[in-house]
Amino acid sequence: MAQPGGATLVARKMKKPRLTFKQEIQTIQNLPRLQRLIVALKVAGVLLVAIGLEGIVTGKYLLPIVFIPLGVFVSMLPIKVRVDRCLACAAPLAPNQAICPVCGAPQA
């Protein structure tokens, strides 16, 4: 966009602020029970795949046959629940609001 006097204006995209470890733990604690279950399932899916990979390394070939498909299935469940509260501080949010006005945490 050209400005008077020949100067140009460049729009820069801001990075999302990163959450600290404490903020992430508090975010998980503030989640409703259903969303906590979803987070636990995603972590469990990763662990199941890791068990399957361990079976490949150790030569126990029944483990990868069972655990890798199960882990991929659990990890890829398309579950998402929307809430009208901030995940970090539980402040109320407007519909489709991406950043909390109280604490500034991004809503993923």
N, C-alpha and C positions, 0 to 999 in steps of 0.2 A: 504494500500500500504506500503510495507516494504522499509525502507530507509537503506542505509549502516550504520552499527553500531547498528542495532537492533531497531532504533527509528521508530515509526509508524506515518504516516501523516493522519489526519482526516479532511475531507472536511466538513465545516459547512455551512448551508444554511443561507443567510442573510435575515433579515426581510425587507419588503418593508418600506420605510420611510412614516410616516403618514403625511397627509396634515393638516395644521392648518385651523381654521374656515375661515380666510381671504383668504387662498389659494383655499379653496373649493368654496367660493362665486365667486372669480375671475375665477375659472375654469368654473363655470356655465355661467358666463358672456361672456367668450371667446368662448363658444360653438356656432356652426352654428345654425341658426333658427330651422332647423329640429331637431337637437339633443336637443335643449331647449324644444321643444314641447314634445319630448319623455320623458325627465325628468319630465315635468309637468304631463304627463299622468301617469307615475309611482306613483308620489305623489298623484294624484287624485284617483288612484285605492286604495291606502291605506286609504284615507279619506272615500271613498265609503264603504269599508268594516267596518270601524269604525262606520259609520252611521248605518249600518245594525246591528252591535253588540249593539249599543245603543238602537235600536228598540227591541231587545230581552230583554234587561235589563228593559226598561220602559213598556213592555207589548204591544207595538204596533207592531203586528206581520206582518203587511204589509211591514214595512221597511226592515226587514231581507230578506223577499222573493224577494224584488226588488233589494236592494243595495248590498247584499253579492255576488250573482252571477255576477252582473255588475262590482263590484270592482275587483273580481278575474279575470274576463275576461280582463278588462283594464290593470291590473297589469301584466298579463302573455302574453301580446302581444309580439311576438318575433321580436322586432325591434332593429336593431343595424346599425349604420352608421359609417363607417371608414373614418377618415380624415387624411391628411398627415401633420398635425400641432400638436404641443404640446397643450394639453388642458389647461395647467396652464399659459404658457407664449407665446403661439402662434408661437414658433420657428419651422422651418421646420424639419420634421423627415424622416428618411429613412424607406422604407417599413418594417413592422414587428418589428420596434424598440420599446422596452418595456419601456425604461427609457430615458427621455429627456437629451441630453448632455449639454444643457445650464443651466437648473434650477434643474435637477435631479428628477423631478416629475414622478411618475409611470403613465403609460397610461393604464387605465382599459379597 
